[in-house]
Amino acid sequence: MVQAYILIQTEVGKASVVAESIGNIAGVIQAEDVTGPYDVIVRAQADTVDDLGRMVVAKVQQVEGITRTLTCPVVHL
């Protein structure tokens, strides 16, 4: 199992709608709107890195109102 944080910038005023929409995507553990340089932070999981990448590109990035994403895989050192 691979987990990652996805940091999301949205259009002005769209953070809560984006977080709610992303929260309904399979594999998303948590999606919260926040303040700071990013508007939404998501914790997601998938079976493989490839599956995670497909979820981000095919599902998360397709949510209306998103302007940019940054995916940060969790590592265990």
C-alpha positions, -999 to 999 in steps of 0.1 A, spaced: 0 0 0 13 34 -10 1 66 7 7 102 -3 -3 138 6 -17 158 -23 -13 195 -19 -38 214 -40 -42 250 -51 -77 260 -62 -95 289 -78 -104 316 -53 -134 306 -31 -134 269 -44 -115 252 -16 -144 238 4 -162 225 -28 -130 209 -41 -123 192 -7 -158 179 -6 -156 165 -41 -123 149 -36 -134 133 -4 -158 111 -24 -130 96 -46 -121 60 -39 -87 58 -22 -90 92 -5 -85 89 32 -90 125 41 -95 158 23 -95 191 42 -95 228 32 -67 247 49 -51 281 49 -16 290 36 0 285 2 -22 255 -5 -60 254 -3 -67 217 2 -46 189 16 -55 153 8 -43 120 22 -47 92 -3 -37 56 -7 -34 31 -35 -20 -4 -41 10 8 -61 27 41 -71 13 37 -106 -22 33 -92 -17 64 -71 -5 84 -101 -35 72 -122 -58 83 -94 -43 117 -92 -43 124 -129 -76 107 -139 -97 116 -108 -82 143 -85 -69 166 -112 -103 164 -130 -122 181 -102 -134 215 -113 -117 244 -95 -82 229 -91 -54 250 -106 -23 230 -94 -14 198 -75 17 185 -58 18 149 -48 41 139 -19 44 101 -14 49 90 22 82 72 29 92 52 59 129 58 66 
